[in-house]
Amino acid sequence: MKSIVILISGRGSNMESLLHGAASGSLPVHVAAVISNRPLAKGLETATTMGIPTHVIDHTKFDSREGFDAAVAEVIDSFSPDLVVLAGFMRILSDSFVRRFQGRMINIHPSLLPSFPGLHTHRRALEEGVRVHGCTVHFVTPALDHGPIIVQAVVPVVDGDDEASLAKRVLAQEHQIYPMAVRWFAEGRLRLLDERVELNAVQDGSGVLISPSVH
Ligand code: GRF
């Protein structure tokens, strides 16, 4: 069975969806550890409650990004995971860190990339007046919130939406597509080949998920 290490910074709801999948058997992975750069991340409690080893590597204790990244890489490597899963991990990673895990590190971002990289994606989507919004799982490459796209979920923007209501609708889809992408990887149906995603997921309708309320 493939093993994963999950990196978080906060709430950890995406992490939780992965842990539930692994615990129920619907996601055929062994979660070796959860790493947080914030000692008070709520997700740490969740992981501990679910019996997953946790590690805190507090970025404020490091003088440089490279020093922090090296410490994180060392802990990750101690578990020899097949896949590193960034789940709300709010640190910009150095190029050397990204290259070290290239092809075996994925991220989830709360927008339909390449629209709205960076922060405050829901607010910006509302400001732009887009009619559809969503989330993206992608392989991590040195450019922030870019990288080959694995799967996206689309949700409608409806009249009366505010940042909170839109965020909630997107998050529900994040919890669907992240376990899906990790399962594809675990089953050997997903890989990065020359900066392109190779995905054999015909039975799942491939790399797009439309929120039922769009139809
Ligand atoms: C999610 O919206 C994710 O897409 C983004 O950060 C948020 C993390 O939420 N990268 P959680 O910690 O998984 O609840």
Residues whose N, C-alpha, C, O or C-beta is under 5 A from the ligand:
A	BS01	GRF	G10 R11 G12 S13 N14 M15 A87 G88 I108 H109 P110
